[in-house]
Amino acid sequence: MPVGALDASPGLVFVMVTRVYPRPQMFIVEHERDQRRVYVQPSRKVPISAWD
């Protein structure tokens, strides 16, 4: 998972995911050392098979 490569620096991190998960479209995960990760997912399946 690419998010696992992030360091734990404090602050706000914006993460865009490419799939639809069974969660709200936007959600926040508190991470170590005062880091908050804001995840945003598409509202429906993205109609492409590969990212450039």
CHARMM-style PDB file with segment names, atoms N, HN, CA, C and O in Angstrom:
ATOM      1  N   MET     1       0.842  -1.174   0.000  1.00  0.00      PROA
ATOM      2  CA  MET     1       0.000   0.000   0.000  1.00  0.00      PROA
ATOM      3  C   MET     1       0.893   1.245   0.000  1.00  0.00      PROA
ATOM      4  O   MET     1       1.737   1.372   0.887  1.00  0.00      PROA
ATOM      5  N   PRO     2       0.744   2.157  -0.945  1.00  0.00      PROA
ATOM      6  CA  PRO     2       1.571   3.363  -1.011  1.00  0.00      PROA
ATOM      7  C   PRO     2       1.476   4.247   0.236  1.00  0.00      PROA
ATOM      8  O   PRO     2       2.451   4.917   0.576  1.00  0.00      PROA
ATOM      9  N   VAL     3       0.341   4.269   0.920  1.00  0.00      PROA
ATOM     10  HN  VAL     3      -0.451   3.725   0.644  1.00  0.00      PROA
ATOM     11  CA  VAL     3       0.198   5.099   2.123  1.00  0.00      PROA
ATOM     12  C   VAL     3       1.174   4.635   3.199  1.00  0.00      PROA
ATOM     13  O   VAL     3       1.608   5.439   4.024  1.00  0.00      PROA
ATOM     14  N   GLY     4       1.519   3.377   3.203  1.00  0.00      PROA
ATOM     15  HN  GLY     4       1.167   2.724   2.533  1.00  0.00      PROA
ATOM     16  CA  GLY     4       2.477   2.856   4.166  1.00  0.00      PROA
ATOM     17  C   GLY     4       3.863   3.462   4.019  1.00  0.00      PROA
ATOM     18  O   GLY     4       4.679   3.372   4.935  1.00  0.00      PROA
ATOM     19  N   ALA     5       4.133   4.074   2.882  1.00  0.00      PROA
ATOM     20  HN  ALA     5       3.470   4.147   2.138  1.00  0.00      PROA
ATOM     21  CA  ALA     5       5.438   4.698   2.653  1.00  0.00      PROA
ATOM     22  C   ALA     5       5.518   6.115   3.216  1.00  0.00      PROA
ATOM     23  O   ALA     5       6.600   6.702   3.246  1.00  0.00      PROA
ATOM     24  N   LEU     6       4.402   6.672   3.661  1.00  0.00      PROA
ATOM     25  HN  LEU     6       3.523   6.196   3.637  1.00  0.00      PROA
ATOM     26  CA  LEU     6       4.410   8.022   4.232  1.00  0.00      PROA
ATOM     27  C   LEU     6       5.138   8.038   5.566  1.00  0.00      PROA
ATOM     28  O   LEU     6       5.094   7.064   6.318  1.00  0.00      PROA
ATOM     29  N   ASP     7       5.804   9.142   5.856  1.00  0.00      PROA
ATOM     30  HN  ASP     7       5.840   9.933   5.245  1.00  0.00      PROA
ATOM     31  CA  ASP     7       6.399   9.258   7.182  1.00  0.00      PROA
ATOM     32  C   ASP     7       5.313   9.728   8.157  1.00  0.00      PROA
ATOM     33  O   ASP     7       4.200  10.054   7.745  1.00  0.00      PROA
ATOM     34  N   ALA     8       5.635   9.757   9.403  1.00  0.00      PROA
ATOM     35  HN  ALA     8       6.539   9.492   9.738  1.00  0.00      PROA
ATOM     36  CA  ALA     8       4.644  10.092  10.435  1.00  0.00      PROA
ATOM     37  C   ALA     8       4.721  11.558  10.852  1.00  0.00      PROA
ATOM     38  O   ALA     8       4.354  11.892  11.979  1.00  0.00      PROA
ATOM     39  N   SER     9       5.183  12.427   9.984  1.00  0.00      PROA
ATOM     40  HN  SER     9       5.481  12.156   9.069  1.00  0.00      PROA
ATOM     41  CA  SER     9       5.269  13.850  10.322  1.00  0.00      PROA
ATOM     42  C   SER     9       3.893  14.385  10.694  1.00  0.00      PROA
ATOM     43  O   SER     9       2.899  14.007  10.074  1.00  0.00      PROA
ATOM     44  N   PRO    10       3.815  15.255  11.691  1.00  0.00      PROA
ATOM     45  CA  PRO    10       2.527  15.814  12.080  1.00  0.00      PROA
ATOM     46  C   PRO    10       1.943  16.665  10.952  1.00  0.00      PROA
ATOM     47  O   PRO    10       2.669  17.249  10.148  1.00  0.00      PROA
ATOM     48  N   GLY    11       0.629  16.716  10.917  1.00  0.00      PROA
ATOM     49  HN  GLY    11       0.039  16.242  11.570  1.00  0.00      PROA
ATOM     50  CA  GLY    11      -0.045  17.547   9.928  1.00  0.00      PROA
ATOM     51  C   GLY    11      -1.194  16.809   9.272  1.00  0.00      PROA
ATOM     52  O   GLY    11      -1.612  15.739   9.716  1.00  0.00      PROA
ATOM     53  N   LEU    12      -1.690  17.407   8.208  1.00  0.00      PROA
ATOM     54  HN  LEU    12      -1.351  18.276   7.847  1.00  0.00      PROA
ATOM     55  CA  LEU    12      -2.826  16.880   7.469  1.00  0.00      PROA
ATOM     56  C   LEU    12      -2.329  16.287   6.150  1.00  0.00      PROA
ATOM     57  O   LEU    12      -1.590  16.939   5.413  1.00  0.00      PROA
ATOM     58  N   VAL    13      -2.734  15.055   5.857  1.00  0.00      PROA
ATOM     59  HN  VAL    13      -3.335  14.526   6.457  1.00  0.00      PROA
ATOM     60  CA  VAL    13      -2.335  14.368   4.630  1.00  0.00      PROA
ATOM     61  C   VAL    13      -3.603  14.028   3.850  1.00  0.00      PROA
ATOM     62  O   VAL    13      -4.540  13.456   4.406  1.00  0.00      PROA
ATOM     63  N   PHE    14      -3.633  14.376   2.571  1.00  0.00      PROA
ATOM     64  HN  PHE    14      -2.872  14.841   2.119  1.00  0.00      PROA
ATOM     65  CA  PHE    14      -4.782  14.120   1.701  1.00  0.00      PROA
ATOM     66  C   PHE    14      -4.491  12.867   0.887  1.00  0.00      PROA
ATOM     67  O   PHE    14      -3.485  12.800   0.180  1.00  0.00      PROA
ATOM     68  N   VAL    15      -5.374  11.870   0.987  1.00  0.00      PROA
ATOM     69  HN  VAL    15      -6.191  11.924   1.562  1.00  0.00      PROA
ATOM     70  CA  VAL    15      -5.182  10.594   0.291  1.00  0.00      PROA
ATOM     71  C   VAL    15      -6.397  10.339  -0.597  1.00  0.00      PROA
ATOM     72  O   VAL    15      -7.523  10.251  -0.106  1.00  0.00      PROA
ATOM     73  N   MET    16      -6.165  10.220  -1.908  1.00  0.00      PROA
ATOM     74  HN  MET    16      -5.250  10.291  -2.306  1.00  0.00      PROA
ATOM     75  CA  MET    16      -7.247   9.888  -2.836  1.00  0.00      PROA
ATOM     76  C   MET    16      -7.130   8.409  -3.181  1.00  0.00      PROA
ATOM     77  O   MET    16      -6.085   7.953  -3.646  1.00  0.00      PROA
ATOM     78  N   VAL    17      -8.200   7.667  -2.952  1.00  0.00      PROA
ATOM     79  HN  VAL    17      -9.048   8.037  -2.575  1.00  0.00      PROA
ATOM     80  CA  VAL    17      -8.197   6.245  -3.280  1.00  0.00      PROA
ATOM     81  C   VAL    17      -8.892   6.029  -4.616  1.00  0.00      PROA
ATOM     82  O   VAL    17      -9.658   6.883  -5.062  1.00  0.00      PROA
ATOM     83  N   THR    18      -8.634   4.907  -5.250  1.00  0.00      PROA
ATOM     84  HN  THR    18      -8.012   4.213  -4.887  1.00  0.00      PROA
ATOM     85  CA  THR    18      -9.136   4.673  -6.608  1.00  0.00      PROA
ATOM     86  C   THR    18     -10.317   3.722  -6.665  1.00  0.00      PROA
ATOM     87  O   THR    18     -10.888   3.504  -7.734  1.00  0.00      PROA
ATOM     88  N   ARG    19     -10.686   3.158  -5.535  1.00  0.00      PROA
ATOM     89  HN  ARG    19     -10.222   3.335  -4.667  1.00  0.00      PROA
ATOM     90  CA  ARG    19     -11.824   2.233  -5.490  1.00  0.00      PROA
ATOM     91  C   ARG    19     -12.869   2.726  -4.510  1.00  0.00      PROA
ATOM     92  O   ARG    19     -12.606   3.591  -3.675  1.00  0.00      PROA
ATOM     93  N   VAL    20     -14.047   2.164  -4.626  1.00  0.00      PROA
ATOM     94  HN  VAL    20     -14.260   1.461  -5.304  1.00  0.00      PROA
ATOM     95  CA  VAL    20     -15.127   2.477  -3.699  1.00  0.00      PROA
ATOM     96  C   VAL    20     -15.083   1.452  -2.563  1.00  0.00      PROA
ATOM     97  O   VAL    20     -15.091   0.245  -2.805  1.00  0.00      PROA
ATOM     98  N   TYR    21     -15.037   1.940  -1.337  1.00  0.00      PROA
ATOM     99  HN  TYR    21     -15.030   2.920  -1.140  1.00  0.00      PROA
ATOM    100  CA  TYR    21     -14.991   1.084  -0.156  1.00  0.00      PROA
ATOM    101  C   TYR    21     -16.268   1.272   0.649  1.00  0.00      PROA
ATOM    102  O   TYR    21     -16.940   2.293   0.500  1.00  0.00      PROA
ATOM    103  N   PRO    22     -16.616   0.313   1.495  1.00  0.00      PROA
ATOM    104  CA  PRO    22     -17.839   0.441   2.303  1.00  0.00      PROA
ATOM    105  C   PRO    22     -17.649   1.398   3.484  1.00  0.00      PROA
ATOM    106  O   PRO    22     -17.783   1.008   4.644  1.00  0.00      PROA
ATOM    107  N   ARG    23     -17.340   2.628   3.173  1.00  0.00      PROA
ATOM    108  HN  ARG    23     -17.230   2.946   2.231  1.00  0.00      PROA
ATOM    109  CA  ARG    23     -17.147   3.699   4.160  1.00  0.00      PROA
ATOM    110  C   ARG    23     -17.772   4.960   3.580  1.00  0.00      PROA
ATOM    111  O   ARG    23     -18.144   4.982   2.407  1.00  0.00      PROA
ATOM    112  N   PRO    24     -17.889   5.996   4.379  1.00  0.00      PROA
ATOM    113  CA  PRO    24     -18.338   7.273   3.803  1.00  0.00      PROA
ATOM    114  C   PRO    24     -17.382   7.712   2.689  1.00  0.00      PROA
ATOM    115  O   PRO    24     -16.226   7.290   2.654  1.00  0.00      PROA
ATOM    116  N   GLN    25     -17.872   8.557   1.787  1.00  0.00      PROA
ATOM    117  HN  GLN    25     -18.811   8.899   1.816  1.00  0.00      PROA
ATOM    118  CA  GLN    25     -17.039   8.987   0.663  1.00  0.00      PROA
ATOM    119  C   GLN    25     -15.776   9.698   1.130  1.00  0.00      PROA
ATOM    120  O   GLN    25     -14.738   9.611   0.474  1.00  0.00      PROA
ATOM    121  N   MET    26     -15.853  10.395   2.251  1.00  0.00      PROA
ATOM    122  HN  MET    26     -16.696  10.466   2.784  1.00  0.00      PROA
ATOM    123  CA  MET    26     -14.679  11.046   2.840  1.00  0.00      PROA
ATOM    124  C   MET    26     -14.613  10.653   4.307  1.00  0.00      PROA
ATOM    125  O   MET    26     -15.622  10.698   5.011  1.00  0.00      PROA
ATOM    126  N   PHE    27     -13.430  10.268   4.771  1.00  0.00      PROA
ATOM    127  HN  PHE    27     -12.610  10.231   4.199  1.00  0.00      PROA
ATOM    128  CA  PHE    27     -13.271   9.932   6.182  1.00  0.00      PROA
ATOM    129  C   PHE    27     -11.860  10.278   6.630  1.00  0.00      PROA
ATOM    130  O   PHE    27     -10.946  10.379   5.811  1.00  0.00      PROA
ATOM    131  N   ILE    28     -11.691  10.458   7.924  1.00  0.00      PROA
ATOM    132  HN  ILE    28     -12.433  10.377   8.588  1.00  0.00      PROA
ATOM    133  CA  ILE    28     -10.401  10.866   8.503  1.00  0.00      PROA
ATOM    134  C   ILE    28      -9.901   9.768   9.430  1.00  0.00      PROA
ATOM    135  O   ILE    28     -10.661   9.206  10.218  1.00  0.00      PROA
ATOM    136  N   VAL    29      -8.604   9.470   9.321  1.00  0.00      PROA
ATOM    137  HN  VAL    29      -7.987   9.926   8.680  1.00  0.00      PROA
ATOM    138  CA  VAL    29      -7.971   8.490  10.193  1.00  0.00      PROA
ATOM    139  C   VAL    29      -6.872   9.209  10.966  1.00  0.00      PROA
ATOM    140  O   VAL    29      -5.978   9.812  10.373  1.00  0.00      PROA
ATOM    141  N   GLU    30      -6.946   9.142  12.285  1.00  0.00      PROA
ATOM    142  HN  GLU    30      -7.673   8.652  12.767  1.00  0.00      PROA
ATOM    143  CA  GLU    30      -5.891   9.712  13.130  1.00  0.00      PROA
ATOM    144  C   GLU    30      -4.703   8.761  13.072  1.00  0.00      PROA
ATOM    145  O   GLU    30      -4.858   7.550  13.232  1.00  0.00      PROA
ATOM    146  N   HSD    31      -3.528   9.309  12.846  1.00  0.00      PROA
ATOM    147  HN  HSD    31      -3.401  10.293  12.716  1.00  0.00      PROA
ATOM    148  CA  HSD    31      -2.329   8.489  12.750  1.00  0.00      PROA
ATOM    149  C   HSD    31      -1.366   8.934  13.843  1.00  0.00      PROA
ATOM    150  O   HSD    31      -1.633   9.899  14.560  1.00  0.00      PROA
ATOM    151  N   GLU    32      -0.281   8.252  13.963  1.00  0.00      PROA
ATOM    152  HN  GLU    32      -0.064   7.469  13.380  1.00  0.00      PROA
ATOM    153  CA  GLU    32       0.672   8.579  15.032  1.00  0.00      PROA
ATOM    154  C   GLU    32       1.250   9.985  14.889  1.00  0.00      PROA
ATOM    155  O   GLU    32       1.275  10.548  13.794  1.00  0.00      PROA
ATOM    156  N   ARG    33       1.711  10.540  15.996  1.00  0.00      PROA
ATOM    157  HN  ARG    33       1.691  10.083  16.885  1.00  0.00      PROA
ATOM    158  CA  ARG    33       2.397  11.842  16.071  1.00  0.00      PROA
ATOM    159  C   ARG    33       1.582  12.991  15.480  1.00  0.00      PROA
ATOM    160  O   ARG    33       2.115  13.809  14.731  1.00  0.00      PROA
ATOM    161  N   ASP    34       0.303  13.054  15.811  1.00  0.00      PROA
ATOM    162  HN  ASP    34      -0.130  12.389  16.420  1.00  0.00      PROA
ATOM    163  CA  ASP    34      -0.563  14.168  15.412  1.00  0.00      PROA
ATOM    164  C   ASP    34      -0.736  14.310  13.907  1.00  0.00      PROA
ATOM    165  O   ASP    34      -0.876  15.422  13.397  1.00  0.00      PROA
ATOM    166  N   GLN    35      -0.727  13.200  13.205  1.00  0.00      PROA
ATOM    167  HN  GLN    35      -0.613  12.297  13.620  1.00  0.00      PROA
ATOM    168  CA  GLN    35      -0.991  13.237  11.770  1.00  0.00      PROA
ATOM    169  C   GLN    35      -2.428  12.784  11.534  1.00  0.00      PROA
ATOM    170  O   GLN    35      -2.878  11.782  12.090  1.00  0.00      PROA
ATOM    171  N   ARG    36      -3.135  13.535  10.707  1.00  0.00      PROA
ATOM    172  HN  ARG    36      -2.770  14.349  10.256  1.00  0.00      PROA
ATOM    173  CA  ARG    36      -4.502  13.174  10.328  1.00  0.00      PROA
ATOM    174  C   ARG    36      -4.513  12.924   8.828  1.00  0.00      PROA
ATOM    175  O   ARG    36      -4.066  13.764   8.047  1.00  0.00      PROA
ATOM    176  N   ARG    37      -5.025  11.768   8.433  1.00  0.00      PROA
ATOM    177  HN  ARG    37      -5.388  11.087   9.068  1.00  0.00      PROA
ATOM    178  CA  ARG    37      -5.111  11.423   7.012  1.00  0.00      PROA
ATOM    179  C   ARG    37      -6.560  11.528   6.564  1.00  0.00      PROA
ATOM    180  O   ARG    37      -7.442  10.856   7.099  1.00  0.00      PROA
ATOM    181  N   VAL    38      -6.788  12.376   5.580  1.00  0.00      PROA
ATOM    182  HN  VAL    38      -6.072  12.922   5.146  1.00  0.00      PROA
ATOM    183  CA  VAL    38      -8.120  12.574   5.025  1.00  0.00      PROA
ATOM    184  C   VAL    38      -8.216  11.734   3.754  1.00  0.00      PROA
ATOM    185  O   VAL    38      -7.528  12.007   2.771  1.00  0.00      PROA
ATOM    186  N   TYR    39      -9.061  10.724   3.777  1.00  0.00      PROA
ATOM    187  HN  TYR    39      -9.620  10.502   4.576  1.00  0.00      PROA
ATOM    188  CA  TYR    39      -9.255   9.841   2.635  1.00  0.00      PROA
ATOM    189  C   TYR    39     -10.504  10.264   1.873  1.00  0.00      PROA
ATOM    190  O   TYR    39     -11.547  10.544   2.464  1.00  0.00      PROA
ATOM    191  N   VAL    40     -10.379  10.305   0.546  1.00  0.00      PROA
ATOM    192  HN  VAL    40      -9.532  10.077   0.065  1.00  0.00      PROA
ATOM    193  CA  VAL    40     -11.517  10.611  -0.319  1.00  0.00      PROA
ATOM    194  C   VAL    40     -11.575   9.517  -1.376  1.00  0.00      PROA
ATOM    195  O   VAL    40     -10.572   9.175  -2.001  1.00  0.00      PROA
ATOM    196  N   GLN    41     -12.776   8.978  -1.557  1.00  0.00      PROA
ATOM    197  HN  GLN    41     -13.591   9.256  -1.048  1.00  0.00      PROA
ATOM    198  CA  GLN    41     -12.937   7.928  -2.550  1.00  0.00      PROA
ATOM    199  C   GLN    41     -13.960   8.351  -3.594  1.00  0.00      PROA
ATOM    200  O   GLN    41     -14.780   9.230  -3.328  1.00  0.00      PROA
ATOM    201  N   PRO    42     -13.928   7.738  -4.787  1.00  0.00      PROA
ATOM    202  CA  PRO    42     -14.902   8.102  -5.813  1.00  0.00      PROA
ATOM    203  C   PRO    42     -16.309   7.668  -5.392  1.00  0.00      PROA
ATOM    204  O   PRO    42     -16.469   6.778  -4.557  1.00  0.00      PROA
ATOM    205  N   SER    43     -17.300   8.292  -5.968  1.00  0.00      PROA
ATOM    206  HN  SER    43     -17.170   9.015  -6.647  1.00  0.00      PROA
ATOM    207  CA  SER    43     -18.687   7.951  -5.634  1.00  0.00      PROA
ATOM    208  C   SER    43     -19.154   6.686  -6.350  1.00  0.00      PROA
ATOM    209  O   SER    43     -20.141   6.069  -5.948  1.00  0.00      PROA
ATOM    210  N   ARG    44     -18.446   6.304  -7.407  1.00  0.00      PROA
ATOM    211  HN  ARG    44     -17.645   6.805  -7.733  1.00  0.00      PROA
ATOM    212  CA  ARG    44     -18.754   5.065  -8.132  1.00  0.00      PROA
ATOM    213  C   ARG    44     -17.457   4.538  -8.744  1.00  0.00      PROA
ATOM    214  O   ARG    44     -16.435   5.225  -8.735  1.00  0.00      PROA
ATOM    215  N   LYS    45     -17.505   3.314  -9.277  1.00  0.00      PROA
ATOM    216  HN  LYS    45     -18.336   2.756  -9.284  1.00  0.00      PROA
ATOM    217  CA  LYS    45     -16.322   2.710  -9.858  1.00  0.00      PROA
ATOM    218  C   LYS    45     -15.737   3.615 -10.955  1.00  0.00      PROA
ATOM    219  O   LYS    45     -16.467   4.141 -11.795  1.00  0.00      PROA
ATOM    220  N   VAL    46     -14.426   3.783 -10.931  1.00  0.00      PROA
ATOM    221  HN  VAL    46     -13.833   3.356 -10.249  1.00  0.00      PROA
ATOM    222  CA  VAL    46     -13.738   4.604 -11.927  1.00  0.00      PROA
ATOM    223  C   VAL    46     -13.629   3.779 -13.212  1.00  0.00      PROA
ATOM    224  O   VAL    46     -13.110   2.663 -13.183  1.00  0.00      PROA
ATOM    225  N   PRO    47     -14.120   4.321 -14.354  1.00  0.00      PROA
ATOM    226  CA  PRO    47     -14.203   3.520 -15.594  1.00  0.00      PROA
ATOM    227  C   PRO    47     -12.887   3.448 -16.388  1.00  0.00      PROA
ATOM    228  O   PRO    47     -12.882   3.681 -17.597  1.00  0.00      PROA
ATOM    229  N   ILE    48     -11.789   3.132 -15.719  1.00  0.00      PROA
ATOM    230  HN  ILE    48     -11.794   2.943 -14.737  1.00  0.00      PROA
ATOM    231  CA  ILE    48     -10.518   2.933 -16.418  1.00  0.00      PROA
ATOM    232  C   ILE    48      -9.842   1.695 -15.823  1.00  0.00      PROA
ATOM    233  O   ILE    48     -10.169   1.258 -14.719  1.00  0.00      PROA
ATOM    234  N   SER    49      -8.895   1.143 -16.578  1.00  0.00      PROA
ATOM    235  HN  SER    49      -8.629   1.498 -17.474  1.00  0.00      PROA
ATOM    236  CA  SER    49      -8.225  -0.051 -16.074  1.00  0.00      PROA
ATOM    237  C   SER    49      -6.796   0.211 -15.625  1.00  0.00      PROA
ATOM    238  O   SER    49      -6.202  -0.631 -14.950  1.00  0.00      PROA
ATOM    239  N   ALA    50      -6.224   1.372 -15.987  1.00  0.00      PROA
ATOM    240  HN  ALA    50      -6.706   2.056 -16.535  1.00  0.00      PROA
ATOM    241  CA  ALA    50      -4.856   1.686 -15.589  1.00  0.00      PROA
ATOM    242  C   ALA    50      -4.684   3.198 -15.463  1.00  0.00      PROA
ATOM    243  O   ALA    50      -5.328   3.970 -16.173  1.00  0.00      PROA
ATOM    244  N   TRP    51      -3.802   3.606 -14.545  1.00  0.00      PROA
ATOM    245  HN  TRP    51      -3.280   2.978 -13.968  1.00  0.00      PROA
ATOM    246  CA  TRP    51      -3.481   5.017 -14.346  1.00  0.00      PROA
ATOM    247  C   TRP    51      -2.166   5.317 -15.024  1.00  0.00      PROA
ATOM    248  O   TRP    51      -1.251   4.494 -15.005  1.00  0.00      PROA
ATOM    249  N   ASP    52      -2.064   6.483 -15.620  1.00  0.00      PROA
ATOM    250  HN  ASP    52      -2.807   7.152 -15.636  1.00  0.00      PROA
ATOM    251  CA  ASP    52      -0.795   6.927 -16.220  1.00  0.00      PROA
ATOM    252  C   ASP    52      -0.019   7.741 -15.217  1.00  0.00      PROA
ATOM    253  OT1 ASP    52       1.078   8.210 -15.519  1.00  0.00      PROA
TER     254      ASP     52
END
